[in-house]
Amino acid sequence: MPDNEKEKLDWLNQQVQEIRDIEGFKIKDIALRLGVEPSYLSRCLNGHSPVSDRLIKNFKAKFGAADVDEVREFRDQQSNYIKGQPAGIMQAIREHNADLKRNLDDLRKNIEDLRRENEQISNYINHLKSKE
């Protein structure tokens, strides 16, 4: 667990808010599930008591929440992805444009083939009409 109290506090507030939004639980309900007093949980959420590693582990076990390290790793990966995004987007656009060009070339070839077939059919029909 990280020693950064601000990071722990932010994590706990985020997790509690999500539980409240999704499950509709009140602080009292969350505290009871965690086996702590509602006043203790409230003090932690307000920054008046430190957020213990035990509370984080218990929260994770009871609510299936990602711990602080997992959240930080996810954010770091997300940040790296976003930083590399312009180059990745440009590469995807180039690949997409190359696919479009190949598809357009195929369509032109198919249209030319159909035009030739149509011409042959038309010539055959005219040939048949001339024999009548």
N, C-alpha and C positions, 0 to 999 in steps of 0.2 A: 504494500500500500504506500502511496506517496505521502510525504510528510507535509505537503502543501495544504494548509488548512483552508485556504480560499477555494482550492480545487475540490476538496472534499465537501465543503459547504455548497458550492455550486452544483456538484453532482447530486447531493442529497435533495436540494431544493427542486432540481429538475425531475428527479425520480418521484418525489412526493407529488409534484404538480401533475405528472403523467398519470399516476395512480388515481389522483383526485378527478382528473378529466375523464379518464377511461372507465374507472370503476365507480366513480361517484362517492368514494370513501371520504370521510372527514379525518382530520388529524387524529382524533380519538380512536377511530377504527384502525388506522394504520399503526398507531402506537400499541394498541392491544394485540394486533397480529405480530408485532415485533417483540412483544413482551416487555415493553418499557412504559413508563408513565407518560401520558400525553403532555404534561408540562415539560418533561425532559426533552421530548422530541421537538416541542415548540421552541424551547431555548436553543436547541441545536440549529433549527431552521432559521432562527433570528440572529444567529452568530453569538449568542450569549454563553453557550457551552460548546466545547470542541466536539467535532464529529469524530467519534472513535472508530478505529478499524473494526472493532467488534460490531458496532452498529451497521457499518457498511456491509460486512460479511453476512450479518443476520438479514439485512434488507435484501441482499442478493439471493439468499437462500429462500426467504419467504415469498418474494415477489418475482424472482427470476430476472432481476435487473443485472445489466452489465456493470462490472465494477469500474472504479475510476480509471484504472490502467487501460482497460479495454476501450473505454470511451475516448481516452486520450489517443490511443493507437488508431482508432477509427478516424478521429478528427485529423490526425497527422496524415493518414493515407488519403483522406478526402482532400486535404490541402495540397498534397503533392499531385494528386490527380488534376485538380483545378489548375495548378501552375503549369502542368504539362499539356493542358487541354488545347490551347491554340494550335500547337504543332500537330497534335493528334487529330484535331478537327480538319486542319488543312490536308493532312495525309488522307483522311477519310474522304474528303471532297475530291481530291485528285483521283483516288481509286474509283469513286462513284462516277466521276466524269469519264474515266477510261472505260468503265462498264457501259455507260450511256453511248459513247462513241462506237464501241463494238456492237451494241444492239442496233444503233442507227445504221451502221454498215451492213449488218445482217438484214435489216428491213429493206434497205435499198436493193440488195441482191435478190431478196424474195420478190420485191415489186418488179424488178427487171425479168426474173424468171416467169412471173405471172403474165407480164406483158407479152413475152415471147410465146407462151402457151396460148394466150388469147389470140395472138396473131395467127398461130398455126391452126387453131380451131376455126377462126374466121376464114382462113384460106381453104380449109377443108369443106366448110359449109358452102362457100362460093363455088368450089369445084363440083360439089354435088348438085347445086342449082344449075350449073352450066350443062350438066348431063341430061337434065330433064327436057 
